[in-house]
Amino acid sequence: MNIEIIPNWHPIFVHFTIGLFATSALLFLVGAGFSKQAWSETFLKVAHINLRIGAVFTVLTVMAGWDAYNTVTHDGPSHAAMTDHRNWALVTAGVWTVLAAWSFQKHRSRVAVGAPFLAAVVVASGLLAATGYKGGEAVYRFGLGVMSLPKVSGDGGHGSHSHGSSTEPHYPHQEQKSDANTNSQPEGHDAHEDDESKPHSHDDNDHHQ
Protein backbone atom coordinates (compact mmCIF):
# COMPACT_ATOMS: atom_id res chain seq x y z
CA MET A 1 0.00 0.00 0.00
CA ASN A 2 1.41 3.35 -1.07
CA ILE A 3 0.71 6.18 1.39
CA GLU A 4 1.19 9.76 0.20
CA ILE A 5 0.56 12.93 2.17
CA ILE A 6 -1.06 15.19 -0.45
CA PRO A 7 -0.16 17.97 -0.73
CA ASN A 8 1.41 18.31 2.73
CA TRP A 9 0.66 17.90 6.45
CA HIS A 10 -1.50 21.02 6.81
CA PRO A 11 -4.86 19.29 6.12
CA ILE A 12 -4.04 16.73 8.83
CA PHE A 13 -3.06 19.14 11.60
CA VAL A 14 -5.78 21.68 10.85
CA HIS A 15 -8.55 19.20 11.66
CA PHE A 16 -7.13 18.72 15.15
CA THR A 17 -7.00 22.49 15.60
CA ILE A 18 -10.59 22.99 14.48
CA GLY A 19 -11.94 20.01 16.41
CA LEU A 20 -10.19 20.82 19.69
CA PHE A 21 -11.05 24.53 19.62
CA ALA A 22 -14.66 23.97 18.56
CA THR A 23 -15.15 21.36 21.29
CA SER A 24 -13.52 23.67 23.81
CA ALA A 25 -15.83 26.56 22.90
CA LEU A 26 -18.94 24.38 23.16
CA LEU A 27 -17.89 23.02 26.56
CA PHE A 28 -17.10 26.50 27.87
CA LEU A 29 -20.52 27.82 26.86
CA VAL A 30 -22.43 24.82 28.20
CA GLY A 31 -20.38 24.60 31.41
CA ALA A 32 -20.76 28.31 32.13
CA GLY A 33 -24.41 28.38 31.12
CA PHE A 34 -25.28 25.55 33.51
CA SER A 35 -22.87 26.50 36.28
CA LYS A 36 -25.23 25.29 39.01
CA GLN A 37 -25.18 21.74 37.69
CA ALA A 38 -22.85 19.23 39.31
CA TRP A 39 -21.26 18.33 35.98
CA SER A 40 -20.49 21.92 34.95
CA GLU A 41 -17.05 21.90 36.59
CA THR A 42 -16.09 18.79 34.65
CA PHE A 43 -17.20 20.43 31.40
CA LEU A 44 -15.07 23.48 32.15
CA LYS A 45 -12.03 21.40 33.07
CA VAL A 46 -12.24 19.50 29.79
CA ALA A 47 -12.78 22.79 27.94
CA HIS A 48 -9.53 24.22 29.35
CA ILE A 49 -7.65 21.02 28.43
CA ASN A 50 -8.98 21.05 24.86
CA LEU A 51 -8.10 24.72 24.52
CA ARG A 52 -4.50 24.21 25.60
CA ILE A 53 -3.96 21.09 23.49
CA GLY A 54 -5.53 22.91 20.55
CA ALA A 55 -3.00 25.72 20.94
CA VAL A 56 -0.16 23.19 20.67
CA PHE A 57 -1.62 21.70 17.49
CA THR A 58 -2.13 25.20 16.11
CA VAL A 59 1.63 25.76 16.12
CA LEU A 60 2.01 22.69 13.90
CA THR A 61 -0.97 23.74 11.78
CA VAL A 62 0.45 27.20 11.12
CA MET A 63 3.91 25.83 10.31
CA ALA A 64 2.47 23.29 7.86
CA GLY A 65 0.15 25.92 6.41
CA TRP A 66 3.03 28.32 5.85
CA ASP A 67 4.92 25.57 4.05
CA ALA A 68 1.86 24.84 1.91
CA TYR A 69 1.43 28.53 1.07
CA ASN A 70 4.98 28.72 -0.23
CA THR A 71 5.14 25.39 -2.07
CA VAL A 72 1.72 24.39 -3.44
CA THR A 73 1.25 24.99 -7.16
CA HIS A 74 -1.25 27.73 -7.98
CA ASP A 75 -2.30 30.48 -10.37
CA GLY A 76 -3.33 34.09 -9.87
CA PRO A 77 -6.91 33.60 -8.61
CA SER A 78 -5.93 30.75 -6.28
CA HIS A 79 -3.03 32.84 -5.00
CA ALA A 80 -5.49 35.51 -3.91
CA ALA A 81 -7.72 32.88 -2.27
CA MET A 82 -4.94 31.24 -0.28
CA THR A 83 -3.49 34.61 0.75
CA ASP A 84 -6.89 35.61 2.10
CA HIS A 85 -7.07 32.30 3.97
CA ARG A 86 -3.54 32.80 5.31
CA ASN A 87 -4.32 36.27 6.64
CA TRP A 88 -7.46 35.09 8.42
CA ALA A 89 -5.63 32.05 9.75
CA LEU A 90 -2.84 34.09 11.32
CA VAL A 91 -5.32 36.35 13.12
CA THR A 92 -7.41 33.37 14.24
CA ALA A 93 -4.37 31.48 15.52
CA GLY A 94 -3.24 34.56 17.43
CA VAL A 95 -6.61 35.02 19.14
CA TRP A 96 -6.86 31.37 20.19
CA THR A 97 -3.27 31.39 21.42
CA VAL A 98 -4.05 34.39 23.62
CA LEU A 99 -7.10 32.53 24.97
CA ALA A 100 -4.95 29.48 25.74
CA ALA A 101 -2.41 31.66 27.56
CA TRP A 102 -5.26 33.33 29.45
CA SER A 103 -6.60 29.92 30.44
CA PHE A 104 -3.20 28.68 31.58
CA GLN A 105 -2.33 31.83 33.50
CA LYS A 106 -5.64 32.62 35.19
CA HIS A 107 -7.43 29.29 35.44
CA ARG A 108 -4.89 26.70 36.53
CA SER A 109 -6.65 26.21 39.86
CA ARG A 110 -10.02 27.85 39.18
CA VAL A 111 -11.92 26.51 36.18
CA ALA A 112 -14.85 28.95 36.28
CA VAL A 113 -14.68 31.63 33.58
CA GLY A 114 -16.23 35.09 33.42
CA ALA A 115 -18.19 36.97 30.79
CA PRO A 116 -15.10 38.59 29.13
CA PHE A 117 -13.51 35.19 28.58
CA LEU A 118 -16.73 33.73 27.18
CA ALA A 119 -17.15 36.72 24.87
CA ALA A 120 -13.62 36.18 23.58
CA VAL A 121 -14.40 32.50 23.00
CA VAL A 122 -17.45 33.44 20.90
CA VAL A 123 -15.41 35.89 18.80
CA ALA A 124 -12.63 33.35 18.37
CA SER A 125 -15.16 30.71 17.29
CA GLY A 126 -16.47 33.05 14.61
CA LEU A 127 -12.94 33.61 13.34
CA LEU A 128 -12.33 29.85 13.36
CA ALA A 129 -15.45 29.20 11.29
CA ALA A 130 -14.60 31.93 8.78
CA THR A 131 -11.01 30.71 8.42
CA GLY A 132 -12.12 27.12 7.93
CA TYR A 133 -14.63 28.22 5.30
CA LYS A 134 -11.96 30.16 3.40
CA GLY A 135 -9.64 27.16 3.55
CA GLY A 136 -12.37 24.98 2.09
CA GLU A 137 -12.95 27.55 -0.66
CA ALA A 138 -9.26 27.49 -1.56
CA VAL A 139 -9.38 23.71 -2.05
CA TYR A 140 -12.86 22.99 -3.39
CA ARG A 141 -13.46 26.15 -5.44
CA PHE A 142 -9.91 26.93 -6.60
CA GLY A 143 -8.42 23.41 -6.58
CA LEU A 144 -5.39 24.15 -4.41
CA GLY A 145 -3.53 20.96 -3.53
CA VAL A 146 -5.73 18.85 -5.84
CA MET A 147 -3.68 16.60 -8.13
CA SER A 148 -6.51 15.45 -10.41
CA LEU A 149 -10.20 16.13 -10.97
CA PRO A 150 -12.90 13.54 -11.75
CA LYS A 151 -13.78 13.06 -15.42
CA VAL A 152 -17.53 13.56 -15.06
CA SER A 153 -20.04 12.02 -17.43
CA GLY A 154 -23.80 12.38 -17.27
CA ASP A 155 -25.00 13.81 -13.97
CA GLY A 156 -21.83 12.72 -12.15
CA GLY A 157 -23.77 10.44 -9.81
CA HIS A 158 -23.17 6.78 -8.94
CA GLY A 159 -25.17 5.59 -11.93
CA SER A 160 -23.24 7.64 -14.50
CA HIS A 161 -20.08 5.52 -14.53
CA SER A 162 -18.76 1.98 -14.11
CA HIS A 163 -17.62 1.14 -10.60
CA GLY A 164 -15.29 -1.59 -11.82
CA SER A 165 -14.23 -4.68 -9.91
CA SER A 166 -10.83 -3.62 -8.63
CA THR A 167 -10.48 -3.02 -4.90
CA GLU A 168 -7.38 -0.88 -5.42
CA PRO A 169 -7.96 2.82 -6.23
CA HIS A 170 -6.64 4.17 -9.51
CA TYR A 171 -4.47 7.28 -9.27
CA PRO A 172 -4.75 9.22 -12.54
CA HIS A 173 -2.22 11.84 -11.40
CA GLN A 174 0.52 9.21 -11.44
CA GLU A 175 0.10 8.88 -15.20
CA GLN A 176 0.78 12.59 -15.55
CA LYS A 177 4.08 12.56 -13.67
CA SER A 178 6.19 11.60 -16.69
CA ASP A 179 4.65 14.40 -18.76
CA ALA A 180 5.13 16.85 -15.92
CA ASN A 181 8.78 15.89 -15.61
CA THR A 182 9.49 16.26 -19.34
CA ASN A 183 7.67 19.58 -19.51
CA SER A 184 8.81 20.93 -16.18
CA GLN A 185 7.54 24.34 -15.19
CA PRO A 186 8.40 26.39 -12.11
CA GLU A 187 6.07 25.77 -9.18
CA GLY A 188 4.82 28.00 -6.43
CA HIS A 189 4.75 31.78 -6.44
CA ASP A 190 7.24 32.23 -9.30
CA ALA A 191 5.23 30.09 -11.68
CA HIS A 192 2.53 32.70 -12.34
CA GLU A 193 4.32 36.01 -11.94
CA ASP A 194 4.26 36.65 -15.69
CA ASP A 195 0.82 35.20 -16.42
CA GLU A 196 -0.96 38.16 -17.98
CA SER A 197 -4.16 36.19 -18.55
CA LYS A 198 -4.62 35.72 -14.81
CA PRO A 199 -3.23 38.90 -13.29
CA HIS A 200 -2.42 39.21 -9.65
CA SER A 201 -0.20 41.28 -7.49
CA HIS A 202 1.74 39.90 -4.56
CA ASP A 203 1.64 43.34 -2.92
CA ASP A 204 -2.10 43.83 -3.44
CA ASN A 205 -3.07 40.34 -2.32
CA ASP A 206 -0.61 40.04 0.53
CA HIS A 207 -1.21 43.39 2.15
CA HIS A 208 -4.76 44.39 1.35
CA GLN A 209 -6.74 41.21 1.88
N, C-alpha and C positions, 0 to 999 in steps of 0.2 A: 504494500500500500504506500503510495507516494503522498506525503503530506507537505503542502505548501502554505505558507502564510502570505495571503494575497490581500492588499499589496504590501502590508507591513503589520506591525503589532497594534497600531492605534485602534482598529475596530474591536480588538479583544479587550484591551484595557478600558476603553471608554464605556463599555457596558457595565463593568464593575463600578465605575465612578457614578454613572447614572442610577444604577440600582441601589447602591449604598446610600447615596444622598437622598434619593426619592423616598426610600424606606425610612430614613432618619427623619425627614420632614414630616411624613405621615405620623410617625410615632410621637414626635414632639407635639403635634397639634392634638392628637387624641389623648395623650398623657396629660397635657396641660388642660385640655377641655374637660376632662373627667378626673380632676385632681383629687376629688373626695373618694374615688374608688380605691379599693385596696391594691389593685393591679397597676394603678397609674405610675407608681414609682418604678416598677419593673419596666414599663414602657419607656419611661424617660431614661433609665439606665441604658437600655438597648439603643435608644436613639443617639445618646452621646457616643456609644461605642461605634455605631455605624458611621456617624459623622467623622470621627477621628480616623477610622480605617479608610473611609472614602477619600479623605485628604491625602493619605499615603498613596492610594491608587491614582489620584489625580496628578501627582508628580510624574508617575510613569505615563499616564495618558497624555499629558502636555508634551513630554519629551518625545513620545512616539508620534504625536500629532505634528510637532515641529519638523521631525524627520520626514513625515509624509508630505507636508507642505513644500518642502524643498527638494523632494525626489520624485513624486508621482508625476506621470506624464499628463499634460493638460494643454488647453488652448486658451484663447483670450477670455471668452465667456466663463469657462470653468475656473480660470484664475481669479476672476472677480468673485465668483461664488465661494471659493475656498478661502479667499482673503477675508471676506465678510464673516465666514464661519470662524476663522482663526481669531479675528478681533473680538467677537462675542465670547469665544471660548476662553480667551485670556482674562477678560473681565469676570466671567462666571467663575473660573478657577480661583481668581483672587478673592472674590466675595466668600466662597465656600471655605477657603483656607483661613480667612479671618474668623469665620464662624467656628471652625475647628479649634483655632487658637483661643478664642473666647471660651469655648466649652472646656478646654483643657486647663485654662488659667483660673476661671471663675467657678467651675462646677466639678472639681475633682472630688469633693466631699459632699456637695449639695447638688442633687440632680434637678431640683425644681428650677424652672426658667421663668423669666418675667416677660412682660409684653414687648419690650424692645427687642429681645432675642427672638421671640416668635415672629415679630414683624420682619426682622431680617431674614428669617428662614423662609417666609412667604415670598419675599422679594427674590431671594436666591433661587427658590424653586421656579419662579417665573423665568429667570435668566437661564436656568438649566433646561427648561422645556424649549425655550427659543433657540438655544444653542444646538440642542439635539435635533430640532426641526431643520435648522440650517445645514447641519451635517448630513442629514438624510437627503435634503435637496441636492447637495453637492454630488452625492453618489447616484441617486435614483433619477434626478432630472438632468444632470450634467455628465454623468457617467464616469466620475473620477474613481480611479482604482479598479474599474471594470475592464477585464481583459477580453471579453467577447460578449456579444449580445445574441439573444435567441433569434433564429431565422423563422419568423412567424408566418404561418399560412392559415387561411381561413380566419376564424375569430380568435385564434390563439389559445383556445381552450383545450381540455384533455382529449376531446374527440377530433381535433383538427390535425393530429399527427400520429404516427406509429410509435408506440411505446417500446417496441423492440423486446428482445428476450435476454439481453445481456444484463448482468447484475452490476457490472463495472461501469461507472460514468465515463462518458466520452468528453475529452477536453479539446474543443476546437482550437483554442488559442495555442496549443502546442504545435499544431500544423503550421501556424503562422510564424513560428520562431525563426525558421530558416530564412524566410523571406525578409523578416525584420533584421536579421543579421547581415544579409547581403545588401540590403538597402538601408543601412544604419543612418539614423537621424539623431540629432542631439535631443536629449530628454530634459524635462524640467522647465525651469523658467526661461532658459536661453532658447528653447526650441521654438518659441512663438513670438520672439521680440520683433521680428521683421515681417510678421504676417499681417499684411495690410487689409486682407479680407475680413479679419476678425480683430479689429483694433482694440488695444487696451493700453493702459499706462500703469506701470508699477507704482509711480508716485500717487496717481489719482486713486487707485484701488487700495493701496496700502495705507494711505493716510487720511482718506476721506470717507471710508466706509462707516 
